Amino acid sequence: MGRKRIVKDPPKRGNLTESQIQHAVEAVVYGLAKNTHYVIRGDNGGWDVKRRGATKSLRHFDTKKDAVAYGQQVSRNQNTEFVICHKNGKVQRTNNHDSD
């Protein structure tokens, strides 16, 4: 999904360059965001529950309601962030289970 960059050769003395700071921030953000489960529209209709970075979905459902119920259970068990998307792919709702 996203690319992961790591600062390879930071300067030994002096300040970091803007590019090196950006690469470090991206590495942290992408590293934290990998523990996420999504409910997304399936390629051939229906809804899929998928873990970020996975090529295959965990499970396919005909209805979004069933996919959300299953996705919440899996996400809670694995202590991951849970994201529900609209048909167009935009984020509808997120849940990190802090209040559960």
C-alpha atoms as a printed R data frame, in Angstrom:
    type eleno elety resid chain resno       x       y      z
1   ATOM     1    CA   MET     A     1   0.000   0.000  0.000
2   ATOM     2    CA   GLY     A     2   2.514   2.588  1.082
3   ATOM     3    CA   ARG     A     3   6.214   2.649  0.666
4   ATOM     4    CA   LYS     A     4   8.571   2.349  3.557
5   ATOM     5    CA   ARG     A     5  11.727   4.421  3.694
6   ATOM     6    CA   ILE     A     6  14.514   4.383  6.213
7   ATOM     7    CA   VAL     A     7  17.171   7.020  6.769
8   ATOM     8    CA   LYS     A     8  20.310   5.228  5.621
9   ATOM     9    CA   ASP     A     9  23.144   7.699  6.063
10  ATOM    10    CA   PRO     A    10  22.359  10.524  8.477
11  ATOM    11    CA   PRO     A    11  25.088  13.120  8.765
12  ATOM    12    CA   LYS     A    12  27.530  12.475 11.595
13  ATOM    13    CA   ARG     A    13  27.594  16.129 12.589
14  ATOM    14    CA   GLY     A    14  25.255  19.011 12.040
15  ATOM    15    CA   ASN     A    15  21.588  19.097 11.178
16  ATOM    16    CA   LEU     A    16  19.475  16.567  9.311
17  ATOM    17    CA   THR     A    17  18.320  17.572  5.867
18  ATOM    18    CA   GLU     A    18  14.621  18.111  5.193
19  ATOM    19    CA   SER     A    19  14.579  14.985  3.016
20  ATOM    20    CA   GLN     A    20  16.083  12.840  5.781
21  ATOM    21    CA   ILE     A    21  13.517  14.099  8.273
22  ATOM    22    CA   GLN     A    22  10.682  13.320  5.838
23  ATOM    23    CA   HIS     A    23  12.012   9.785  5.261
24  ATOM    24    CA   ALA     A    24  12.259   9.183  9.013
25  ATOM    25    CA   VAL     A    25   8.690  10.394  9.562
26  ATOM    26    CA   GLU     A    26   7.380   8.152  6.772
27  ATOM    27    CA   ALA     A    27   9.194   5.146  8.236
28  ATOM    28    CA   VAL     A    28   7.549   5.724 11.623
29  ATOM    29    CA   VAL     A    29   4.079   6.397 10.211
30  ATOM    30    CA   TYR     A    30   4.087   3.415  7.850
31  ATOM    31    CA   GLY     A    31   5.519   1.206 10.570
32  ATOM    32    CA   LEU     A    32   2.734   2.096 13.015
33  ATOM    33    CA   ALA     A    33  -0.050   1.884 10.454
34  ATOM    34    CA   LYS     A    34   0.686  -1.671  9.328
35  ATOM    35    CA   ASN     A    35  -1.383  -3.164 12.169
36  ATOM    36    CA   THR     A    36  -4.729  -2.358 10.596
37  ATOM    37    CA   HIS     A    37  -7.716  -4.359  9.362
38  ATOM    38    CA   TYR     A    38 -10.022  -2.933  6.690
39  ATOM    39    CA   VAL     A    39 -13.520  -3.570  5.395
40  ATOM    40    CA   ILE     A    40 -13.361  -2.660  1.710
41  ATOM    41    CA   ARG     A    41 -15.459  -3.187 -1.385
42  ATOM    42    CA   GLY     A    42 -14.531  -6.466 -3.087
43  ATOM    43    CA   ASP     A    43 -13.229  -6.565 -6.660
44  ATOM    44    CA   ASN     A    44 -16.193  -8.646 -7.837
45  ATOM    45    CA   GLY     A    45 -18.824  -7.108 -5.565
46  ATOM    46    CA   GLY     A    46 -19.504  -7.799 -1.936
47  ATOM    47    CA   TRP     A    47 -17.167  -6.780  0.876
48  ATOM    48    CA   ASP     A    48 -13.753  -8.012  1.983
49  ATOM    49    CA   VAL     A    49 -11.997  -7.969  5.344
50  ATOM    50    CA   LYS     A    50  -8.323  -7.397  4.698
51  ATOM    51    CA   ARG     A    51  -5.197  -6.727  6.730
52  ATOM    52    CA   ARG     A    52  -3.031  -3.840  5.564
53  ATOM    53    CA   GLY     A    53  -0.298  -4.995  3.223
54  ATOM    54    CA   ALA     A    54  -1.928  -8.365  2.524
55  ATOM    55    CA   THR     A    55  -2.509  -9.415 -1.072
56  ATOM    56    CA   LYS     A    56  -5.481 -11.636 -0.237
57  ATOM    57    CA   SER     A    57  -8.509 -10.839  1.883
58  ATOM    58    CA   LEU     A    58  -9.109 -12.733  5.120
59  ATOM    59    CA   ARG     A    59 -12.718 -13.365  4.188
60  ATOM    60    CA   HIS     A    60 -15.356 -12.237  1.662
61  ATOM    61    CA   PHE     A    61 -18.960 -11.322  2.517
62  ATOM    62    CA   ASP     A    62 -22.042 -10.484  0.486
63  ATOM    63    CA   THR     A    63 -23.122  -7.735  2.894
64  ATOM    64    CA   LYS     A    64 -21.172  -4.931  4.514
65  ATOM    65    CA   LYS     A    65 -22.901  -5.566  7.845
66  ATOM    66    CA   ASP     A    66 -21.526  -9.126  8.021
67  ATOM    67    CA   ALA     A    67 -18.045  -7.963  6.977
68  ATOM    68    CA   VAL     A    68 -18.013  -5.258  9.669
69  ATOM    69    CA   ALA     A    69 -19.099  -7.705 12.389
70  ATOM    70    CA   TYR     A    70 -16.379 -10.203 11.427
71  ATOM    71    CA   GLY     A    71 -13.731  -7.485 10.954
72  ATOM    72    CA   GLN     A    72 -14.417  -5.972 14.379
73  ATOM    73    CA   GLN     A    73 -14.050  -9.362 16.022
74  ATOM    74    CA   VAL     A    74 -10.754 -10.130 14.251
75  ATOM    75    CA   SER     A    75  -9.399  -6.631 14.876
76  ATOM    76    CA   ARG     A    76 -10.281  -6.760 18.561
77  ATOM    77    CA   ASN     A    77  -8.701 -10.215 18.965
78  ATOM    78    CA   GLN     A    78  -5.477  -9.115 17.244
79  ATOM    79    CA   ASN     A    79  -5.504  -5.647 18.859
80  ATOM    80    CA   THR     A    80  -5.285  -3.767 15.547
81  ATOM    81    CA   GLU     A    81  -6.884  -0.586 14.292
82  ATOM    82    CA   PHE     A    82 -10.132  -1.215 12.406
83  ATOM    83    CA   VAL     A    83 -11.108   0.867  9.370
84  ATOM    84    CA   ILE     A    84 -14.413   0.737  7.486
85  ATOM    85    CA   CYS     A    85 -14.440   2.174  3.973
86  ATOM    86    CA   HIS     A    86 -17.243   3.451  1.706
87  ATOM    87    CA   LYS     A    87 -17.894   1.900 -1.714
88  ATOM    88    CA   ASN     A    88 -15.628   4.538 -3.265
89  ATOM    89    CA   GLY     A    89 -12.720   3.572 -0.978
90  ATOM    90    CA   LYS     A    90 -12.763   6.633  1.281
91  ATOM    91    CA   VAL     A    91 -12.632   6.039  5.025
92  ATOM    92    CA   GLN     A    92 -16.060   5.966  6.647
93  ATOM    93    CA   ARG     A    93 -15.095   5.167 10.240
94  ATOM    94    CA   THR     A    94 -12.114   3.989 12.302
95  ATOM    95    CA   ASN     A    95 -11.893   2.219 15.643
96  ATOM    96    CA   ASN     A    96  -8.823   1.360 17.672
97  ATOM    97    CA   HIS     A    97 -10.803  -0.401 20.467
98  ATOM    98    CA   ASP     A    98  -9.505   1.888 23.223
99  ATOM    99    CA   SER     A    99 -13.005   2.333 24.610
100 ATOM   100    CA   ASP     A   100 -13.865  -1.385 24.543
